Amino acid sequence: MGKKRIATSEENAESKSADGSESGKSAKGRKKKIQRLISPRLYITASYNNTSVTLTDSKGNVIAWCTSGSLGFKGPKKATPFAASKVVETLLEKIGGIELDSVSVFVQGVGSGRDSALRAFASKGIDIRSLHDITPIPHNGCRPRKARRV
């Protein structure tokens, strides 16, 4: 049971011809418009357990995302460099109609997939404009426990 599409009155008027029959054009028959993003951002999150890649526009709206868990990798195989490269390939397939010339890359985490995801993205011919490491670093740590009195 999936979601049902609710057609508005404008769509109904366009899809029906003068005699009331449905027109021959389907949603699959239309050509996709090729979009161009102004300044896209690529977020690579590589933890010890998983690798996730997210593509956003300059405002932060998510365009496409993919994780190694969603590709079927299970357990410790999710954090491997091979899984990270497959995640990037799947993400680029998802955004097939969008042109990417140069992107800003933000890398977070200490997992083994961070370098291979970046290399897989660069090998597809996409220019990396800037590279930022946004891994959180503790400055002074947590407050220590109270000293034990004996």
Order of alpha helices (4+ residues) and beta strands (2+ residues): alpha-beta-beta-beta-beta-alpha-beta-beta-alpha-beta
